[in-house]
């Protein structure tokens, strides 16, 4: 009888161990999918930015420093190799884009340009998609991190090197509001 109880306890522990590990794998895959989805939208935005800059360049030739910063920030964000780098470089890109839109307020002819208006609307739509995918990614990160830190699943997390993941947040209060793109 004691032998059966010991076998049952070992079986329960093994089942819990396997289920917990598989739960981490499932969450990790959902987290990677969420980041991948967001990355698709970010890439679309990266592809839109050079066209936007070229349009602004035609109207604001003497503002080359601002335009160069936008392209530099876009390239840095696009070439990020880690999630932490991507988050940091995205914050920088958000900041330079807001400067670009502030700059365009000074040029009434630019505001009347049809191509610019179309790109502005495309970018506004893209920002909404990025925000939605960022919410989904952050929800997956929260779920994953909670599992990594909760007892007893934190034992499995430490055994198999499942580490807490960073949230994709904009922490600068000046960038919490939507970028104002009214021309």
N, C-alpha and C positions, 0 to 999 in steps of 0.2 A: 504494500500500500504506500509506504514512504517513497519507494522507487517511482511509482506512478505520479505522485505529487511533485517530486523533483523534476521528472520528465515534463510534466504539465507546466511547471514554472519556467523551465528552460524554453519550452515551446512558446509560451506567452512572451517572454523577453525577446526571443528571436523574431517573432511576428511583429512586435512593436518596433524592434530595431530596423527590420526590413521596411516596414510601413513608413517609419520616420525618414529613413534614407530616401525612399522613393518620393516622399512628399517634398523633400528638399530638391531633388532632381526635377520634379514637376514645376515647382516654383521657379527654379533657376531657368528652366526653358521658357516659361512664361515671361520672366523678366527680360531675357534676351530677345524674345519676340517683341515685347513692348518697346525695347530700345531700338530694335530694327525698324519698327513701324515709324517711330519718331524720326529716325535717321533718314528715312525716305522723304519725309516732309522737309526736313532740314536741307537735304540735297536739292530738292525742288526750289527752295528759297535761295540756296547758293547759286543755282543756275539763273535765277531771275535778277540777282543783284548786279552783275556786270552790265546787263542791258539797261537797268535803271540808272546806274552810274554814267553810262555813255550818254543817255538822254539828258541827264543833269549837266554833264560836261559841256554839251552844246550850248547851254544857256548860262552857265556859271564858270566860264573858263578860268577865272582868277581864283577859284576855290579848290585848286588842285590838291592842297594838303588834306582837306576833309575827304575828298574823293579817294585819295591814296590810302587814307586810314581805313575807309570802308572796305576797299579791296583787300588790304592787308589783314584786316580782322576776318573777313570772309575766308581768305586762304588759310589762315591759322585754324579757324573753326573746322574747315573742310578737311584739313590734314591732321586733325587730332587723332592720336592713336589709342588713348585710353578714355574711359568714361569721365574721369576727373578732368582731364585736359579738355574734353569736349564741353563739359559744363562751364569751365572757366572761360574758354574761348567764345562760347555762345553768349556769355554775359558781356564780353567785350564787343561782340558783334551787335548785340542789342543796343549798346550805348552808342556806337558809331552810326547805326541806322537812325537813331533818334536825332543825332546831329545832322545827318543828311536831310531828314525831313524838315528840321528847323531851318536849315539853309535854304531849302526850296521855297519857303514862305517869302523870301526876299525877292523872288523872281516871278512876277505876275504872268509873263509869257509862258513860263514853265508850267504854271498851274493850268493854263489853257491848252496845253499840248495833249492831244488825244492819246498818243502812245504812252505818255507819262501817266495819264489818268487810268488807262487800262492796266499798266504795270502796278500802279498804286492799289487798285482794286484786287489784282491778283495777289499782291503781297499781303494785303489785309486779310484776304481769305486764307492764305497760307499760314499767317500768324494764328488764326483761329484753329486751323488743323493741328498746328504744332502745339498749341495750348492744350487741346483735347488729348493729343497723344502723350503729352507730358504728364497730364493728370493720370492717365492709365498707367504709364511707366511708374510714376510715384506711388500709385496704389499697389502695384506689384512689389516695389521696393519695400513699402511699409509692411506688407504681408510677409515677405522674405525675411526682413530684419527682425520682425516680431518673433518669427519662428527661430531665428538664429539666437535670440536672446532669452527665449522662454525655456524654463526648466520643464521637462528633462530633455527636450529636443536640442538644447544648447550643447549637450554632451555629444550628440551625433554631429552637430555643426563643427565642433572643435576637432573631432576625430577625423573628419573628411575635409577639413579646411574650407567649409562654407563660411564666408566672411560677410559681414554687414556691408551693404552697398550704399552708395551716395544717392541722395535725392537730387533731382534735376530742378533746382529752384533758382529764382531770380531774387537775390537777397538784398539788392540795393533798392531802397524805398523809392528812389526817383524813377525806377523802371518797373515798378509793380503795376502801374496803370498801363492801359493799352497805349501803344505809340500813336500819337495823334497824327493822322494822315488826312488832313482836310485841306484841299487845295482850291 
